[in-house]
Amino acid sequence: MKQLNLAGTNWQASAVALGIMRMAGLSVDDAAKALEAAHDAGINYIDSADIYGDGASETKFKDALAASNLSRNDFYIQSKGGIILDPARSHDGLVFGKRYDFSKQHLLDAVDGILSRMGIDYLDAFLLHRPDPLMDPAEVADAFDTLQREGKVRHFGVSNFNPQQYLMLQEALDQKLMFNQLQFGPAHTGMIDAGMHVNMEDKWAVDRDGGSLEFARRKHIQIQAWSPFQYGMFAGMIIDDPKYQKLNDELQKLADKYGVSKNGIVIAWILRHPANVQVLLGTMTPAHIADSAAGADVTLTKQEWYDVYFAAGNTLP
């Protein structure tokens, strides 16, 4: 498995991480098999959030880790907090909030809950899940200082923040915000499109995130790509979807060339970008974990990277 120096530091971790949002729906035995498959594939990084399965994904992780042949020391463990779950909108493994809350007490309670559910003493990283417009940066700073002083969190980051939101918070902190989770994949390429269509009037020219990709590269922020196989937010999977037939044909051609799956080529496509992106893999199926992770060892040519981009319906100005 390819290793990354996270956020430009000497902290090395696997280029592919396992996200456990869907772990709540598994039996303990199946969840243990998912963890073992990830470890066998070279994955040593776990991503979670306190709202996944309304906490049940993290409880299942604890039980699965105990039932597996693995230990806490086999993984870096990261979780997120700051969203108050809305049960009425959350269904079929998808979770949505009714508000965001970055108050000090909520963040402290969130981390305590995560540690208890996962059966661990500390998090390698804790991320703010989505930007709270009512955020008081000084209050977040106080929470982060407390969590670090008490040994509960080693590193911090954010998720779905634009550059100005990142800077506003970073300026109040003593710790570096090392991570920003952003959706990225062949069918979600807005961060790339806007950069190539500067000064154009077509649909690709719309800058929806304030130059997040370039900003992250300049500031050595670790981008973690969520939902790499999705189109829309959670509209559906691109793999084998007839709406993306041309893309699937291109992925299959490259999969045949490199001896991996189409999922693996998607992983390779993301990792080919020089932004040093870490990919968050959400499947809980051992075979899919293995065949997707295998793409981390494939290096596409520049033309192959562009060919996948074009096959997804994009163009050059």
Residue, then its C-alpha position, 0 to 999 in steps of 0.5 A: m500500500k502506498q504511504l503518504n506523509l500526511a499534511g506535509t509532516n513525517w506522519q506516514a499513513s496508508a493512502v487509502a483509509l477505511g470509513i466506517m459509516r456503514m459498519a452499524g448495519l453489520s454483524v460483529d463477525d462481518a465487521a471484524k472481517a471488514l477490518e481484517a480485510a482492510h489491514d490485509a490490504g495495507i490500510n492502517y487508517i480508520d475514519s469515523a464520525d459520532i453520528y454514523g449509525d447514531g453512534a452505533s458504527e463506533t460501538k460496532f467498531k469496538d466489538a469488531l476490533a475485539a473479535s478480530n485478530l487486530s489491536r488498537n495499535d494496528f490503526y490510526i483512528q480518526s473521528k468527527g463531531g459537531i453535527i446534531l443528528d436529525p433522525a427524521r432525515s437519516h435513513d438507509g445508513l445515511v446520516f444528516g443533521k438538524r443543526y451544527d454545534f461547535s460549542k466547547q462543551h459539545l465538542l468535549d462531550a463528543v470526543d468523550g462519547i467517541l472514545s467510550r463507544m470505540g473503546i480507545d483512550y485517544l484519537d489520532a485526529f478529531l475533525l469538525h464535521r461541517p462548518d457551523p455558521l455560529m462558530d466562535p473560533a476562540e471557543v473551539a480553540d479552548a476545546f482543542d486545547t483541553l482535548q490535547r492537554e488531556g491526551k484525548v486528541r493528538h491532531f485536529g482538522v475540519s471537513n467540508f470547510n472552504p479556505q476562508q472558514y479554514l483561515m478564520l478558525q486556524e488563526a485562533l488555534d495553537q494547533k495546525l488544522m491538518f485535515n480537510q475532508l472534501q468530496f472528490g472523484p471522477a464524477h465530482t470534480g468541481m475543485i479541478d474544473a474551476g481551476m482550468h476554466v478560469n475566465m470562462e463562462d461555461k458551467w465548469a467555470v463556477d468556483r463553488d469552494g473558493g479554490s480549496l484544492e490549490f489552497a490545501r496544496r499551498k498550506h500543506i493541508q491533507i485532503q481526504a476524499w470522501s465518496p470517491f465512487q459517488y455522483g451527487m452527494f449521495a445520489g448513486m454510485i458511478i460503477d456500472d451505472p448506465k448514466y456513466q457508461k462512457l466512464n465505466d468503459e474507460l475504467q474497464k479498459l484501464a482495469d484490464k490493462y493494470g489488472v485491478s478493478k474499476n474501483g481500483i482505477v478510481i482510487a488510482w485516478i484520485l491518487r495520481h493528482p499531486a495534491n497528495v490526497q488520501v482516499l476514504l473508502g466506505t465499503m464494508t465488503p471485504a472483496h471490495i475493500a481489497d480490489s479498491a485498495a489495490g488501485a493505490d499501487v497503480t500509477l496512471t499516465k497523465q493521458e490516462w488521467y485526462d481520459v478518465y476525466f473526459a469520460a466522466g463528461n468533462t472537457l478542456p476550455 
